[in-house]
Amino acid sequence: MTQAVVQLRNLTKRIGNKTIVDNLSFDIPAGEVFGFLGPNGAGKTTTIRMIMGLISMSQGQVLVKGIDVTKDFEKAMRHIGAIVENPEMYKFLSGYENLWHFAKMTPGVSDERIMEVVRLVGLENRIRDKVKTYSLGMRQRLGLAQALLHRPSVLILDEPTNGLDPAGIRELRDHLRMLTEKEGLSVIVSSHLLSEMELMCDRVAIIQAGKLVDVKTMKEMKAADASAQDSVFFEVEKPAEAKRVLAPLWPDSAVVEHEGAVELTIAGDQVPVVISQLVSAGINVFGVRKQSKSLEDKFLEMTSHGGGGQIV
Amino acid sequence: MAEVAKLYNLMRVEWLKIRKRPRTWVLAALLVVVVFAMASITNFLGSETKDNWKEGLIQENQEIQSQITALEDVAGPAAKQLEAKMKINEYHISSGISPFEMDAWSFVSLSTNITLLVGIFACVIAGDIVASEFTWGTVKMLLIRPVSRSRILFAKYMVSLLFGLFLFVLLFASAYLIGGLFFGFGGMETPHMFVDPSNNTVVETTKGESITINFGLKFVTLFMAITIAFMISTIFRSSSLSIAISILLLLVGPNLMTFLAQYEWAKYLLFANTELIQHIEGPRLYEDTTMGFSIAVLAVYFVLMNAISWIGFKKRDVGA
């Protein structure tokens, strides 16, 4: 693991007698896209907002580039740019005025830098228009622009794809890739949608009921995925007969009979063998359908164990 | 120096958000319209009573006398105010100085009566300046900057006060200009009468002197009104609610005092002390209070209200 850009130490949030975030400790490495993954209400947003000082912590510590957020908020926040949920902007101001507004709150952001960021997100034609005339996608881009103004080392995105259409999500993803690759930015992103995280992140922390379940690289998660066996459906003429033929040949796998199909749980390389067996037994095969166990299923498996269960 | 530059930038940012909203200029324009209307009415009424003003005042005093006897509480603040008015009328009659001689400065003096309007307008801005960020959802964008919450709050407070000052100056300037156009410029030396609350006698000064004192003390009233509205703004997340409560307090508070003045403890209430002019030009709400007493009470409320704003804003979690 490379050097950590954000470190969480025993981070805890209690409201009344409810513990929303429970003793989270982990490091977020520099130069990666790091995802917070967990079902709704797992404490992702609370954690992210504690990192940015929007929500006070009951206990623990957050270090941004080694600076304690509670002790030296202003210094720590210079390294952070963020979009919290939908980027809410001042609608009665133009895009440029919005950026000017946030630029003035940060030391050392010049007018040239504002225009540089505007070009980076491709808003130069509409930047003088009032934000109320912007489409959601344009607001998202303006949101990204305000987060990048002060050249932060960490970009934090809290549920950034809420309310975005697929094209918008894709655009955001491309921007993030470009930023991590070209500008060496670290990105922290939270989402409850695994399919998005799969495409965006290098590494994810899985959070369940305020507790850390595991931190894994996307590679590790996918590697575990490849060796897994899939459910394969063979659409055949006579399922009952097919079952009789196949059951003795694959004693480890339960052969399930469906209407017009049989289902086997086997590795991918076994599929042609099954087909040739069926054909030589005189059973016509109309189709083969693979139902792979997705990361989504895996994720559900991981988080359904209750607090901090075992990893598959 | 860096501190000043930081604060200056934060104030510019807040001012941008005020001046880019049309309602700001609607309020300013409305204030000028009200001053103009007041000048027109004064002009109309003044020309009617100009020649037989003495008879008018005598008649008015008779009416006041019957009003006082009709009052339940003959020693109450309402009665005192009427008595003072009678005394001043008598002084005008005996000295032969007409109260209806209008000029620019006399009109400015008259316009101190609508500083309440400035207070209301200033409260629209101050009551909204923090709450609106929550209403718009922009507060999370604002609070993730490398600026502490205390600084942001302080800049917002300063800008609220400056906007109040701006309206205040606008009232003064438009009253002078419009008054001058209607009644002719000048009039600094026009006599001004009031009843000194310490010895109950009529004092004669000039309009110029009275205006200086009145505006100065009215600004303290405005200052407190803005502080209340600002505190309410940090407590409520809804800007319309926050504005409504601020204005309601501003309107009801002073009126409630005339009713509460019969109770001794009520002299420690904020609204018993916001009008400092009572200690100079009378009438006092409580005979035993002084300028020093009122200033001390205001100072305590000032510290208390700002502490509530500050702690409330500093501690608040910005959740979903």
Interface residues (C-beta under 8 A of the other chain):
Chain A: T45 T46 R49 M52 G53 L54 I55 S56 F73 E74 K75 A76 M77 R78 I80 A82 V84 E85 N86 P87 E88 M89 Y90 K91 F92 L93 E97 W100 H101 F102 K104 M105 T106 P107 Q146 H150
Chain B: K6 N9 L10 R12 V13 L16 K17 K20 R21 W136 G137 T138 K140 M141 L142 L143 I144 R145 P146 V147 S148 K315 D317 V318 G319 A320
